[in-house]
Amino acid sequence: MDDSLKSVYYSVIATDEGKVVESEGHADVDGKITIPYEQIKELDIINCLKEMYMQDDPKSLKSRLEEQLNYLKNEVNTDFPWAKQVFTPNLG
């Protein structure tokens, strides 16, 4: 039986100026962490996820979190408290 780490579940929280956004998901790390399973530490997984998802690419998780934070910081409240504020990502 192969004793390598195949996948991980992650949860990330980004904050700025009192605003908070969260994301969670599942990442396929098969072959990306090459040390034996029993020697893997939390920091190894965090570093792998940072390399996979926290790049400056416009479609990366990092960019999406920043986009959501910027939206919240610049959010204009409606006059109607029951009207839902909707975040629409820029996919261009």
C-alpha angles and dihedrals in degrees: 000000000000111000098197125118110259106179143354137203113227139190122193131186123197123193135185130164092349093309119122132198127178136198133181135181151133123278128199105223097166107146094001096094106051102179118100114278095243091055097050114117129195090254090058090056093045091051091049092051091047090053091048101042114013100069125124092252110130091236097046124115089248092056093046092051091049090048091052092047091050090050091052092047091052096037116139113212118225123232089244114073092200093056109104119235109225126204113213115188119225105239096175 
